[in-house]
């Protein structure tokens, strides 16, 4: 089964920090990542196996 974790922040550094914290706490089996950017936010989608 595949799940998605969505991380949002105002800048890429905040998203990176959230991602690193999430990886340390969950230790996911990541399949794919996608990034999008809008005028005031960055979003990272992380697809992983559970």
N, CA, C, O and CB atoms as a CASP TS submission, in Angstrom:
PFRMAT TS
TARGET T0000
AUTHOR 0000-0000-0000
METHOD Language model
MODEL 1
PARENT N/A
ATOM      1  N   UNK     1       0.841  -1.166   0.000  1.00  0.00           N
ATOM      2  CA  UNK     1       0.000   0.000   0.000  1.00  0.00           C
ATOM      3  C   UNK     1       0.893   1.238   0.000  1.00  0.00           C
ATOM      4  O   UNK     1       1.959   1.243   0.616  1.00  0.00           O
ATOM      5  CB  UNK     1      -0.961  -0.007   1.214  1.00  0.00           C
ATOM      6  N   UNK     2       0.453   2.284  -0.693  1.00  0.00           N
ATOM      7  CA  UNK     2       1.214   3.529  -0.792  1.00  0.00           C
ATOM      8  C   UNK     2       0.455   4.647  -0.080  1.00  0.00           C
ATOM      9  O   UNK     2      -0.761   4.781  -0.221  1.00  0.00           O
ATOM     10  CB  UNK     2       1.476   3.903  -2.281  1.00  0.00           C
ATOM     11  N   UNK     3       1.189   5.439   0.680  1.00  0.00           N
ATOM     12  CA  UNK     3       0.634   6.611   1.361  1.00  0.00           C
ATOM     13  C   UNK     3       1.358   7.840   0.846  1.00  0.00           C
ATOM     14  O   UNK     3       2.405   7.729   0.208  1.00  0.00           O
ATOM     15  CB  UNK     3       0.766   6.492   2.920  1.00  0.00           C
ATOM     16  N   UNK     4       0.807   9.001   1.120  1.00  0.00           N
ATOM     17  CA  UNK     4       1.461  10.254   0.757  1.00  0.00           C
ATOM     18  C   UNK     4       1.533  11.156   1.980  1.00  0.00           C
ATOM     19  O   UNK     4       0.572  11.276   2.740  1.00  0.00           O
ATOM     20  CB  UNK     4       0.709  10.960  -0.401  1.00  0.00           C
ATOM     21  N   UNK     5       2.674  11.777   2.154  1.00  0.00           N
ATOM     22  CA  UNK     5       2.874  12.775   3.204  1.00  0.00           C
ATOM     23  C   UNK     5       3.066  14.101   2.480  1.00  0.00           C
ATOM     24  O   UNK     5       3.893  14.191   1.572  1.00  0.00           O
ATOM     25  CB  UNK     5       4.117  12.423   4.150  1.00  0.00           C
ATOM     26  N   UNK     6       2.317  15.132   2.865  1.00  0.00           N
ATOM     27  CA  UNK     6       2.402  16.437   2.209  1.00  0.00           C
ATOM     28  C   UNK     6       2.957  17.436   3.210  1.00  0.00           C
ATOM     29  O   UNK     6       2.411  17.621   4.297  1.00  0.00           O
ATOM     30  CB  UNK     6       1.008  16.900   1.666  1.00  0.00           C
ATOM     31  N   UNK     7       4.056  18.077   2.819  1.00  0.00           N
ATOM     32  CA  UNK     7       4.719  19.051   3.674  1.00  0.00           C
ATOM     33  C   UNK     7       4.660  20.422   2.993  1.00  0.00           C
ATOM     34  O   UNK     7       5.033  20.554   1.827  1.00  0.00           O
ATOM     35  CB  UNK     7       6.197  18.630   3.965  1.00  0.00           C
ATOM     36  N   UNK     8       4.195  21.434   3.715  1.00  0.00           N
ATOM     37  CA  UNK     8       4.066  22.796   3.184  1.00  0.00           C
ATOM     38  C   UNK     8       4.850  23.767   4.045  1.00  0.00           C
ATOM     39  O   UNK     8       4.922  23.616   5.264  1.00  0.00           O
ATOM     40  CB  UNK     8       2.586  23.223   3.113  1.00  0.00           C
ATOM     41  N   UNK     9       5.442  24.771   3.396  1.00  0.00           N
ATOM     42  CA  UNK     9       6.139  25.830   4.126  1.00  0.00           C
ATOM     43  C   UNK     9       6.298  27.041   3.217  1.00  0.00           C
ATOM     44  O   UNK     9       6.040  26.982   2.015  1.00  0.00           O
ATOM     45  CB  UNK     9       7.525  25.339   4.639  1.00  0.00           C
ATOM     46  N   UNK    10       6.730  28.134   3.825  1.00  0.00           N
ATOM     47  CA  UNK    10       6.892  29.368   3.063  1.00  0.00           C
ATOM     48  C   UNK    10       8.197  29.431   2.281  1.00  0.00           C
ATOM     49  O   UNK    10       8.320  30.227   1.350  1.00  0.00           O
ATOM     50  CB  UNK    10       6.813  30.539   3.986  1.00  0.00           C
ATOM     51  N   UNK    11       9.171  28.601   2.646  1.00  0.00           N
ATOM     52  CA  UNK    11      10.424  28.598   1.890  1.00  0.00           C
ATOM     53  C   UNK    11      10.999  27.184   1.834  1.00  0.00           C
ATOM     54  O   UNK    11      10.617  26.328   2.631  1.00  0.00           O
ATOM     55  CB  UNK    11      11.448  29.573   2.522  1.00  0.00           C
ATOM     56  N   UNK    12      11.908  26.937   0.902  1.00  0.00           N
ATOM     57  CA  UNK    12      12.433  25.574   0.724  1.00  0.00           C
ATOM     58  C   UNK    12      13.171  25.044   1.949  1.00  0.00           C
ATOM     59  O   UNK    12      13.122  23.845   2.223  1.00  0.00           O
ATOM     60  CB  UNK    12      13.360  25.538  -0.463  1.00  0.00           C
ATOM     61  N   UNK    13      13.844  25.906   2.682  1.00  0.00           N
ATOM     62  CA  UNK    13      14.585  25.456   3.864  1.00  0.00           C
ATOM     63  C   UNK    13      13.636  24.887   4.924  1.00  0.00           C
ATOM     64  O   UNK    13      13.946  23.879   5.558  1.00  0.00           O
ATOM     65  CB  UNK    13      15.405  26.621   4.457  1.00  0.00           C
ATOM     66  N   UNK    14      12.495  25.525   5.113  1.00  0.00           N
ATOM     67  CA  UNK    14      11.506  25.020   6.074  1.00  0.00           C
ATOM     68  C   UNK    14      10.975  23.655   5.641  1.00  0.00           C
ATOM     69  O   UNK    14      10.813  22.758   6.468  1.00  0.00           O
ATOM     70  CB  UNK    14      10.339  26.018   6.224  1.00  0.00           C
ATOM     71  N   UNK    15      10.707  23.502   4.351  1.00  0.00           N
ATOM     72  CA  UNK    15      10.232  22.207   3.843  1.00  0.00           C
ATOM     73  C   UNK    15      11.293  21.141   4.070  1.00  0.00           C
ATOM     74  O   UNK    15      10.980  20.029   4.496  1.00  0.00           O
ATOM     75  CB  UNK    15       9.877  22.298   2.335  1.00  0.00           C
ATOM     76  N   UNK    16      12.547  21.476   3.789  1.00  0.00           N
ATOM     77  CA  UNK    16      13.645  20.521   3.987  1.00  0.00           C
ATOM     78  C   UNK    16      13.738  20.098   5.450  1.00  0.00           C
ATOM     79  O   UNK    16      13.925  18.918   5.747  1.00  0.00           O
ATOM     80  CB  UNK    16      14.985  21.133   3.527  1.00  0.00           C
ATOM     81  N   UNK    17      13.608  21.063   6.369  1.00  0.00           N
ATOM     82  CA  UNK    17      13.661  20.744   7.798  1.00  0.00           C
ATOM     83  C   UNK    17      12.508  19.831   8.211  1.00  0.00           C
ATOM     84  O   UNK    17      12.713  18.862   8.942  1.00  0.00           O
ATOM     85  CB  UNK    17      13.629  22.029   8.629  1.00  0.00           C
ATOM     86  N   UNK    18      11.296  20.141   7.743  1.00  0.00           N
ATOM     87  CA  UNK    18      10.136  19.291   8.045  1.00  0.00           C
ATOM     88  C   UNK    18      10.354  17.879   7.508  1.00  0.00           C
ATOM     89  O   UNK    18      10.066  16.894   8.188  1.00  0.00           O
ATOM     90  CB  UNK    18       8.845  19.896   7.444  1.00  0.00           C
ATOM     91  N   UNK    19      10.868  17.794   6.277  1.00  0.00           N
ATOM     92  CA  UNK    19      11.127  16.497   5.650  1.00  0.00           C
ATOM     93  C   UNK    19      12.137  15.693   6.468  1.00  0.00           C
ATOM     94  O   UNK    19      11.920  14.510   6.730  1.00  0.00           O
ATOM     95  CB  UNK    19      11.641  16.687   4.210  1.00  0.00           C
ATOM     96  N   UNK    20      13.227  16.322   6.868  1.00  0.00           N
ATOM     97  CA  UNK    20      14.252  15.620   7.653  1.00  0.00           C
ATOM     98  C   UNK    20      13.716  15.143   8.996  1.00  0.00           C
ATOM     99  O   UNK    20      14.025  14.033   9.429  1.00  0.00           O
ATOM    100  CB  UNK    20      15.456  16.527   7.876  1.00  0.00           C
ATOM    101  N   UNK    21      12.919  15.972   9.656  1.00  0.00           N
ATOM    102  CA  UNK    21      12.317  15.572  10.934  1.00  0.00           C
ATOM    103  C   UNK    21      11.363  14.398  10.741  1.00  0.00           C
ATOM    104  O   UNK    21      11.349  13.461  11.540  1.00  0.00           O
ATOM    105  CB  UNK    21      11.571  16.757  11.574  1.00  0.00           C
ATOM    106  N   UNK    22      10.569  14.455   9.680  1.00  0.00           N
ATOM    107  CA  UNK    22       9.611  13.391   9.400  1.00  0.00           C
ATOM    108  C   UNK    22      10.337  12.074   9.121  1.00  0.00           C
ATOM    109  O   UNK    22       9.934  11.024   9.622  1.00  0.00           O
ATOM    110  CB  UNK    22       8.715  13.772   8.207  1.00  0.00           C
ATOM    111  N   UNK    23      11.398  12.129   8.329  1.00  0.00           N
ATOM    112  CA  UNK    23      12.173  10.915   8.024  1.00  0.00           C
ATOM    113  C   UNK    23      12.746  10.305   9.301  1.00  0.00           C
ATOM    114  O   UNK    23      12.693   9.089   9.487  1.00  0.00           O
ATOM    115  CB  UNK    23      13.316  11.235   7.031  1.00  0.00           C
ATOM    116  N   UNK    24      13.284  11.130  10.164  1.00  0.00           N
ATOM    117  CA  UNK    24      13.866  10.619  11.406  1.00  0.00           C
ATOM    118  C   UNK    24      12.821   9.963  12.300  1.00  0.00           C
ATOM    119  O   UNK    24      13.102   8.959  12.955  1.00  0.00           O
ATOM    120  CB  UNK    24      14.554  11.744  12.162  1.00  0.00           C
ATOM    121  N   UNK    25      11.626  10.525  12.328  1.00  0.00           N
ATOM    122  CA  UNK    25      10.608   9.969  13.216  1.00  0.00           C
ATOM    123  C   UNK    25       9.876   8.770  12.615  1.00  0.00           C
ATOM    124  O   UNK    25       9.473   7.868  13.349  1.00  0.00           O
ATOM    125  CB  UNK    25       9.609  11.036  13.572  1.00  0.00           C
ATOM    126  N   UNK    26       9.699   8.744  11.298  1.00  0.00           N
ATOM    127  CA  UNK    26       8.897   7.693  10.661  1.00  0.00           C
ATOM    128  C   UNK    26       9.710   6.619   9.939  1.00  0.00           C
ATOM    129  O   UNK    26       9.241   5.491   9.791  1.00  0.00           O
ATOM    130  CB  UNK    26       7.958   8.315   9.691  1.00  0.00           C
ATOM    131  N   UNK    27      10.911   6.952   9.491  1.00  0.00           N
ATOM    132  CA  UNK    27      11.759   6.021   8.744  1.00  0.00           C
ATOM    133  C   UNK    27      10.990   5.364   7.590  1.00  0.00           C
ATOM    134  O   UNK    27      10.905   4.137   7.535  1.00  0.00           O
ATOM    135  CB  UNK    27      12.315   4.942   9.686  1.00  0.00           C
ATOM    136  N   UNK    28      10.432   6.152   6.672  1.00  0.00           N
ATOM    137  CA  UNK    28       9.577   5.617   5.610  1.00  0.00           C
ATOM    138  C   UNK    28      10.366   4.954   4.476  1.00  0.00           C
ATOM    139  O   UNK    28      11.549   5.231   4.278  1.00  0.00           O
ATOM    140  CB  UNK    28       8.721   6.723   5.044  1.00  0.00           C
ATOM    141  N   UNK    29       9.693   4.088   3.751  1.00  0.00           N
ATOM    142  CA  UNK    29      10.237   3.464   2.544  1.00  0.00           C
ATOM    143  C   UNK    29       9.767   4.315   1.359  1.00  0.00           C
ATOM    144  O   UNK    29       8.729   4.031   0.761  1.00  0.00           O
ATOM    145  CB  UNK    29       9.771   1.941   2.401  1.00  0.00           C
ATOM    146  N   UNK    30      10.525   5.348   1.028  1.00  0.00           N
ATOM    147  CA  UNK    30      10.117   6.346   0.037  1.00  0.00           C
ATOM    148  C   UNK    30      10.192   5.778  -1.377  1.00  0.00           C
ATOM    149  O   UNK    30      11.171   5.143  -1.771  1.00  0.00           O
ATOM    150  CB  UNK    30      10.995   7.600   0.146  1.00  0.00           C
ATOM    151  N   UNK    31       9.118   6.032  -2.123  1.00  0.00           N
ATOM    152  CA  UNK    31       9.020   5.599  -3.516  1.00  0.00           C
ATOM    153  C   UNK    31       9.329   6.757  -4.451  1.00  0.00           C
ATOM    154  O   UNK    31      10.074   6.599  -5.418  1.00  0.00           O
ATOM    155  CB  UNK    31       7.622   5.030  -3.814  1.00  0.00           C
ATOM    156  N   UNK    32       8.754   7.925  -4.163  1.00  0.00           N
ATOM    157  CA  UNK    32       8.855   9.067  -5.067  1.00  0.00           C
ATOM    158  C   UNK    32       8.609  10.355  -4.296  1.00  0.00           C
ATOM    159  O   UNK    32       7.884  10.362  -3.301  1.00  0.00           O
ATOM    160  CB  UNK    32       7.854   8.936  -6.236  1.00  0.00           C
ATOM    161  N   UNK    33       9.216  11.444  -4.758  1.00  0.00           N
ATOM    162  CA  UNK    33       8.937  12.766  -4.208  1.00  0.00           C
ATOM    163  C   UNK    33       8.615  13.720  -5.353  1.00  0.00           C
ATOM    164  O   UNK    33       9.124  13.576  -6.465  1.00  0.00           O
ATOM    165  CB  UNK    33      10.142  13.291  -3.369  1.00  0.00           C
ATOM    166  N   UNK    34       7.762  14.694  -5.059  1.00  0.00           N
ATOM    167  CA  UNK    34       7.400  15.733  -6.026  1.00  0.00           C
ATOM    168  C   UNK    34       7.369  17.062  -5.286  1.00  0.00           C
ATOM    169  O   UNK    34       6.997  17.128  -4.115  1.00  0.00           O
ATOM    170  CB  UNK    34       6.016  15.431  -6.714  1.00  0.00           C
ATOM    171  N   UNK    35       7.762  18.114  -5.983  1.00  0.00           N
ATOM    172  CA  UNK    35       7.807  19.446  -5.385  1.00  0.00           C
ATOM    173  C   UNK    35       7.012  20.408  -6.252  1.00  0.00           C
ATOM    174  O   UNK    35       7.057  20.336  -7.480  1.00  0.00           O
ATOM    175  CB  UNK    35       9.271  19.937  -5.219  1.00  0.00           C
ATOM    176  N   UNK    36       6.280  21.315  -5.600  1.00  0.00           N
ATOM    177  CA  UNK    36       5.631  22.394  -6.339  1.00  0.00           C
ATOM    178  C   UNK    36       5.889  23.699  -5.606  1.00  0.00           C
ATOM    179  O   UNK    36       6.154  23.717  -4.404  1.00  0.00           O
ATOM    180  CB  UNK    36       4.100  22.136  -6.500  1.00  0.00           C
ATOM    181  N   UNK    37       5.807  24.772  -6.345  1.00  0.00           N
ATOM    182  CA  UNK    37       6.082  26.089  -5.795  1.00  0.00           C
ATOM    183  C   UNK    37       5.003  27.051  -6.280  1.00  0.00           C
ATOM    184  O   UNK    37       4.634  27.056  -7.454  1.00  0.00           O
ATOM    185  CB  UNK    37       7.503  26.586  -6.202  1.00  0.00           C
ATOM    186  N   UNK    38       4.510  27.856  -5.357  1.00  0.00           N
ATOM    187  CA  UNK    38       3.591  28.926  -5.737  1.00  0.00           C
ATOM    188  C   UNK    38       4.198  30.241  -5.254  1.00  0.00           C
ATOM    189  O   UNK    38       5.329  30.257  -4.767  1.00  0.00           O
ATOM    190  CB  UNK    38       2.147  28.699  -5.129  1.00  0.00           C
ATOM    191  N   UNK    39       3.482  31.309  -5.379  1.00  0.00           N
ATOM    192  CA  UNK    39       4.023  32.624  -5.022  1.00  0.00           C
ATOM    193  C   UNK    39       4.491  32.702  -3.570  1.00  0.00           C
ATOM    194  O   UNK    39       5.477  33.375  -3.268  1.00  0.00           O
ATOM    195  CB  UNK    39       2.981  33.690  -5.270  1.00  0.00           C
ATOM    196  N   UNK    40       3.784  32.014  -2.674  1.00  0.00           N
ATOM    197  CA  UNK    40       4.125  32.158  -1.254  1.00  0.00           C
ATOM    198  C   UNK    40       4.335  30.851  -0.513  1.00  0.00           C
ATOM    199  O   UNK    40       4.422  30.851   0.715  1.00  0.00           O
ATOM    200  CB  UNK    40       3.062  32.919  -0.570  1.00  0.00           C
ATOM    201  N   UNK    41       4.420  29.736  -1.231  1.00  0.00           N
ATOM    202  CA  UNK    41       4.631  28.484  -0.499  1.00  0.00           C
ATOM    203  C   UNK    41       5.291  27.416  -1.362  1.00  0.00           C
ATOM    204  O   UNK    41       5.283  27.475  -2.591  1.00  0.00           O
ATOM    205  CB  UNK    41       3.310  27.963   0.035  1.00  0.00           C
ATOM    206  N   UNK    42       5.853  26.453  -0.676  1.00  0.00           N
ATOM    207  CA  UNK    42       6.468  25.292  -1.303  1.00  0.00           C
ATOM    208  C   UNK    42       5.782  24.063  -0.747  1.00  0.00           C
ATOM    209  O   UNK    42       5.480  24.001   0.445  1.00  0.00           O
ATOM    210  CB  UNK    42       8.013  25.247  -1.056  1.00  0.00           C
ATOM    211  N   UNK    43       5.537  23.093  -1.595  1.00  0.00           N
ATOM    212  CA  UNK    43       4.889  21.859  -1.167  1.00  0.00           C
ATOM    213  C   UNK    43       5.717  20.679  -1.641  1.00  0.00           C
ATOM    214  O   UNK    43       6.155  20.634  -2.791  1.00  0.00           O
ATOM    215  CB  UNK    43       3.438  21.768  -1.710  1.00  0.00           C
ATOM    216  N   UNK    44       5.927  19.734  -0.753  1.00  0.00           N
ATOM    217  CA  UNK    44       6.642  18.506  -1.071  1.00  0.00           C
ATOM    218  C   UNK    44       5.693  17.344  -0.825  1.00  0.00           C
ATOM    219  O   UNK    44       5.168  17.182   0.277  1.00  0.00           O
ATOM    220  CB  UNK    44       7.952  18.364  -0.221  1.00  0.00           C
ATOM    221  N   UNK    45       5.476  16.530  -1.865  1.00  0.00           N
ATOM    222  CA  UNK    45       4.698  15.310  -1.729  1.00  0.00           C
ATOM    223  C   UNK    45       5.677  14.160  -1.658  1.00  0.00           C
ATOM    224  O   UNK    45       6.558  14.033  -2.507  1.00  0.00           O
ATOM    225  CB  UNK    45       3.686  15.129  -2.909  1.00  0.00           C
ATOM    226  N   UNK    46       5.525  13.323  -0.648  1.00  0.00           N
ATOM    227  CA  UNK    46       6.382  12.163  -0.480  1.00  0.00           C
ATOM    228  C   UNK    46       5.512  10.910  -0.507  1.00  0.00           C
ATOM    229  O   UNK    46       4.667  10.712   0.366  1.00  0.00           O
ATOM    230  CB  UNK    46       7.198  12.252   0.845  1.00  0.00           C
ATOM    231  N   UNK    47       5.722  10.080  -1.504  1.00  0.00           N
ATOM    232  CA  UNK    47       4.976   8.832  -1.635  1.00  0.00           C
ATOM    233  C   UNK    47       5.830   7.720  -1.036  1.00  0.00           C
ATOM    234  O   UNK    47       7.011   7.592  -1.361  1.00  0.00           O
ATOM    235  CB  UNK    47       4.610   8.529  -3.137  1.00  0.00           C
ATOM    236  N   UNK    48       5.228   6.917  -0.161  1.00  0.00           N
ATOM    237  CA  UNK    48       6.000   5.888   0.513  1.00  0.00           C
ATOM    238  C   UNK    48       5.142   4.650   0.766  1.00  0.00           C
ATOM    239  O   UNK    48       3.913   4.713   0.800  1.00  0.00           O
ATOM    240  CB  UNK    48       6.566   6.423   1.831  1.00  0.00           C
ATOM    241  N   UNK    49       5.832   3.524   0.941  1.00  0.00           N
ATOM    242  CA  UNK    49       5.157   2.246   1.227  1.00  0.00           C
ATOM    243  C   UNK    49       4.916   2.103   2.718  1.00  0.00           C
ATOM    244  O   UNK    49       5.730   2.513   3.546  1.00  0.00           O
ATOM    245  CB  UNK    49       5.992   1.051   0.706  1.00  0.00           C
ATOM    246  N   UNK    50       3.766   1.505   3.038  1.00  0.00           N
ATOM    247  CA  UNK    50       3.511   1.201   4.453  1.00  0.00           C
ATOM    248  C   UNK    50       3.320  -0.296   4.596  1.00  0.00           C
ATOM    249  O   UNK    50       3.092  -0.786   5.702  1.00  0.00           O
ATOM    250  CB  UNK    50       2.260   1.973   4.989  1.00  0.00           C
TER
END
